[in-house]
């Protein structure tokens, strides 16, 4: 057979924060070459799959990934060499079985995912199909049409994504009232630059954070919302009708478990679940919100139930740290009627097959899908194709700034052109 895996190579590269990560190439006997690289998060959920690092303090501060690379060469390659490249589920299952741990801590989720994505890339090239179409084919995803996602653009960074006083991690614009993806990107870019102009006029820092958004120190959390509203209008777009707002609160990052309080330094507040919900409700009542992600801490299930009762019919409540692209946690959310959307990050679970299974479970229960990047990114564009393959409603890949973010937007504009020619 000519479409079997013949060779796998992995090596260290640097991600957008200058930290090591895994890059993988898969070559088939018929010469199809697939490549992928794995992102890394800064704000990570406690229950994510294990990202294997070397722990050698004398090299990259302990963050090297030579162990993961060695596992690919010495353990994964012998197990899957000779398998048909299109046997994606069987290949992923073989790696998961070889690892044998609940959280992929033996081989490393970064090792397994790198191979999984590179196999999909090689399979697409072997079939001479674009990756988004190949993913739909190889996983037998039934959709009647193709849809481009709405970009959730993080134009102002805080929390773990920036050295700023803002506790909340991401301040987002969503161009929902604009027809084409290309024009959505244009709107995001124009609003982003308008925001920069406004901040500079007020003598506020316009350096950018991990995900390309501005990272200023501001007086209060709500100041950030006010600035974004000004930028939308300055760029001549209509708040609410054309542009909606979003937040990634990342509440787990400022939740104090011992005190059972959300401690927001910027606003000098220490809040219970109820008080945090009331704060989010007040913002939703006064600003044109589309979505709020991780509004409460990741294991506060009863609080999430109340949050969903009160805001679930008004906006999209997205679970990221809450669900972690994990079917088991998502099923608990479904059973408890928690949230109404899920963030999808393949490296949270560690293989493409498991990612697809979580997406399919979410779709079966009418949860909206938001495919997402990580704060430590590469120029790999797999998530853009993934979002199109599953008809995701949304994609998060940062501000229209920094090439590792723009690579995904550029790929989606390319896909839009391809689909228009069909």
N, C-alpha and C positions, 0 to 999 in steps of 0.2 A: 504493500500500500504506500502511496506517495504522500498521503497527508498525515503521516505519523510524526510524532515528536522525535527529532533526531538529536538536537543539541540545546542545552540551556546554559546561559551564562548570566551571572549576577555580579554586581559590583557596587561599591559605595559611590554615591553622588552627594551633592549638597542641596538642601532644600532652600526655600526662600528666606529662611532665617539664618542660613549659613550652618545648619546642623546636618550631620550625615543622615542619609536615608538610602533605601534599597532601590536599585534599578535592575530590571530583568529583561533579557532577550530570549525568545524562544524561536528556534528554527526548525521547520519541518523538512521532511525528506524531499518534498517537491520545491523547496526553496522559499517558502513563505516565511517571512520574518515578522514576528510580533514583538513589540516593546512596551514596557510599562514602568512607571515609577510610583512609589508609595508616599503619600503625604503623612504629616504628623500633626497632632493637635497640641495646643497649649492649654486650652480649657478642656480637660478630659473628664468623662464620667467615671465614677468609681467602678462601674461594672463593665467597662470596655474590654475587648479582647486585648491580650498582652502584646505590647510592642517590645520586641527583644532588643536590648541595648547591651553593649559589651561590659560596661561598668569599670573600665580602665581609666582611672582618673588622670593618667599621664597622656591620654590621647582623646582629643575632642571633649575633655571634661567628663569622660565616662559615657558619652553619647554615641560612640562608634557603633557600627552595625556589622562588623566583620563576622560575628557569630551567626547572624541571620544569613549572611552571604554564604558562609561555610555550610550551613544547614541546607541551603538550596543546592549547592554543588555536591555535597557528600551524602545527603539523605533523600531529598526530594527528587533530584534528577534520576537516580537509579530506580526509584519507585514508579515514575511516570514515563520515562523514556520508552518509546515504542508504542505508546497509546495513541489512538486517533485524536488529532487535535480538536476535532469537533465533539469529542466525548467530554464536554465541559463538566457536567455533573459528576461523572465518574472520576475525572481527574481531581476535582475539588474534594470529593468524598475520600479518595485515596490519601490526599494530603492531611485531611482532618483525622482520619484513622491513624495515620502514621504518627501524628502529633500525640494523640491519645489523651489530651487534657481538656478540661472544660473551657479554658480561656486561651488555648493555643500558646501556652507559655513554654512548651518544649522547643518547638521549631520557631515560634514567633509569628504573630499574625501578620507582621510586615513581610516576612518571608513568604508565607502562604499566599497572601493577597497579591504580592508582586508577581508570583508565578501565575496565579489565577487570571489576572488581568492581561498578562503577556500572552497566555494561551488563547484568550478570547481575541486578542489583537491578531495573533497568527492565524487563528481560525477564520477570521474575517478576510484576511489577505488570501488565504488558501481558497476561499469560496469566491474571491473577487467581489466582495460585498462591503459597503460601508459598515462601520462597527455598529451603529444604531440598528441597522436592518439585520445584521448578523445576530445581535443579542436577542432581538425579537424572534428570529428564526430558531436559534439553538435552544432557547427556553420555551418555545411554543407559546409565546405570548399573543393572545388573541385581542387585537384592536382593529376597529374598522377604518381608522384614519391615522394620520400623523398630526401631532400637535407640538408646537414649540412652547416651552415653559415661560412663565413670567419671571423675569430676574428680580430677585430680592437683593438690592444693592446696598451694601454696608458702607455708607459714605462718611460715617463718623465713628471712630473706634474708641472703645474704653475697656474697662475690666482687664482681663489677662492679655488683651490684644494690643495694649498700648501703655506707655509710661505716662499716664494722665490721672487726674483725680476722679474721673468718672467711674462709678461703680458698675453701671450697666455696660454690657460688652459691645453691643452693636446697635446702631441707629440706622434704620433702613428706609429706603424709598422703593416703592413698587409701582412701576408704570403700567397700571391695569387698564387704563382707558385709551390705550394707543394700539393701533392695529397690528403692525408687523414687529417681529423681533428686532429687526434692524433699527426701526424708529424708537423702540423701547430703549435700546442701547444708546441711541443718540440723546434721548431725553435724560437718561441717567448721567451721561457725560456732561451735558449742558448744566444740569442742576449741580453736579459735583463741582464744576468750575465756578458756578455762581456762588456756591457756598464758600469756596476759597476766597473769592473776591470780597465777600462780606466779612469773613473772619479777618482778612488782612486789613480791611478798612477800619476794623475795631482793634487793630494791633494785637491780634490773637494768633498764636502759633499755627502754622499750616503744615508742619511736618506730618508724615503719615505713619499709621500703625501697621501691624502685621498684615492686615487684609486690605491695605491701600487707602482706607478712609482717613480723613483728618483726625488728629489726636490732640486736641487742645485741652487745657485746663479751663473749666468754666465754673461759674458761681454755684449753679444748681443743676440737677439732672434735667429739669424742665427747660433750662436755657438751651440745651441741645435741640429740643423739639422746636423751640421758637426760631432758632437759627435755620433749621431745615425748612420750616414753613416759609421763611423769608426767601430762602434760596429757590424754592419751587416757584414762587411768584416772580422773583427777579428773572428767572429763566423763561418766564411767560408760559408757565403751565398752570393748570387748575388743580389746587389741592382738593382731594375728595373725588373729583370727577375723572381726572387723568392720572393723578399721582396719589397713592395712599401711603401710609407710614407703617413701619414695623419696628419691633424691638426684639433683640435677643437679650433678655434680662440676664441669663446665666446665673440665676439666683443661688445655685449651689456654691458659687464662688464667694459670695459674701454672707452665706448663712453660717451662723455660729451654732454648732450642734449642742455644745454644753449649755449655752444660754437659751437655746431654741429661739433665736431671734435673727432677723435679717438686718445686718448692720451696714447702713449706707453712709459712708463717711462724708460724701459730697453734701448730702442733705441733712447730716447730723440726725439720722433717724435710726431707732432700733425697733423693729416691727415684728409682730406675730404674723402667722399665716393670714389671719383675718385682716390685719392692718395692711399687709402687702397686697391682698386682693382689693381692698378699698382704694389703695393708691393706683393700681392698674385700672380699676373701674373709672376713677376720676379722669385719668388720661384718655381713656377710650371715649368718654363722654364729651371731651373738649377738643380732640384732634381726630383727623380722619384715618383711624387705624384700620389696617387690613389684618395684621397678624401680631401675636406676641408669642415668643418662644421661651420656654423654660422660665415661666413666670414665678414658679416656686421651686424649692429644692427637689433633687432627683428622687428621694424616697418619701416625700410627703404626700402619700397617696390620698389621704382623707382631705387634705387641703386642695389637692388637684380636683377632687370630686366637686368641692364647693366652687372653685374657680370655674370649672366647666359649666356648672349649673348657672352661674351668674353671667358668664361672658361667651359661652359656647355657641349661642345663637346670634351673636353680634359680630364676632371676628373669628379668625382661625387661631386656635391655640395649638402650637406646635410643640411636640415632645422631642427633645434631643437627648440630654442627659437622662431624661425620664425613661426613654425607650431604647436608646443605644443601638438602633438597627437590629434589635434582638427580638425574635418571634415570641419568646417566652414573656418578656416584659411587655411587649405590645399586646399579647393576649390578655394579660392582667389588666392593662388599660382598657381594652375593649370590654372585658367583663365588668369593670367598675365604672364604665361610661366616663372615662377620663380623656380629655383632649379631643381634638377632631382632625388632627394632622400630625404627620411624623416626619422628622428630619432623617434623611438617609445618607449615611457616611459609610462607605464600604469598609474602611479600615477599623470601624468600631466592632465589626463582626468578623472580618478577616477572609472572606471569600466572595466571589461574584455570585455563586449559587445561593449562598445564605442571604445575601443582599436581595436577590430577586425574590426569594421565598418570603422575606419580610414585607417587601413591597406588595406582593400578591395578597398576602393576608390583610394588609392595610386597605388595599383597594376593595377587597371583598366585603369589608365592613365600612366602606364609604369614607375612610380617612383620606385626606388630601396628602399628596406626596411632594416633599421638597427635597430634592437631591442637593447635597452640599459638599463643598470643599473643606479643607482644614486650614488652620492659621499658618502652619508650615507646609507650603505647597511646592509643587514642581510644575513644569510646563506640560505635563501629561494632561490630555483632554478627555480621558475616558468618561468622566462624569457627565460631560456634555452629551455624549452619545447615549449614555445610560438614561439620562432624563428624557431624551426623545424616544428611546426604545419603549419605555413604559408609559409614555404620555403623562409624565409628571406635570402637576399643575405649576410647580415653582422650581427654580434653581437658585442656590446661593453660591456665588463665587467671588464675593467681595466687591470693592469699589471699582469703577472704571479707571483703574490706576494700578501700575505694577504688572509686568508682563506675565507673571504666573497666574494672575487673575484674568487678564485680558485674553489669554490664550483660549480660555473656555468660552468667553463671549464671541471671540472671533470664529471659533469652531461652530458655534450655534448659528452665526450669520451664514457661514458656509453651508451648513446643513439646510437652512431655510432656502437658500438658492437651489440646492440639489432637489429638494422636495418640490419646488415650484416648476422644475423642468420635467417632473414625472408625468 
